[in-house]
């Protein structure tokens, strides 16, 4: 699942439970007007990094330890990643979201929006 919060808009892309999120990354990122992508080591692949760079997007993804050539990344920006992780932690406090209780994807995304509104609307 990917979340994009820009101003007052929220974009949620939900995938099948067995499909890895990184397969959706390139399609999702290409549709946004962004300058950088902050992700963890799971997204460190040559394909993702090259695609992001070719779209003019700076990948802030630490290289995996087994990479033959370690590429640089902005460690100061990467330190802000816990903010994103804490967002998902708050979202998953609702059991129905954390366990994907809803069988219908539209119901799941709707519950995600309701949870988002309950957390951030005030």
ABEGO torsion letter per residue (X at the ends): XBBBBBEABBBBBBBBAABBAAAAAAAAAAABBBABBBBBAAABBAAAAAAAAAAGBBBBBBBBAABABBBBBBAAAAAAAAAAAAAAAAAAABAAAAAGABABAAAAAAAAAAAAAAAABX
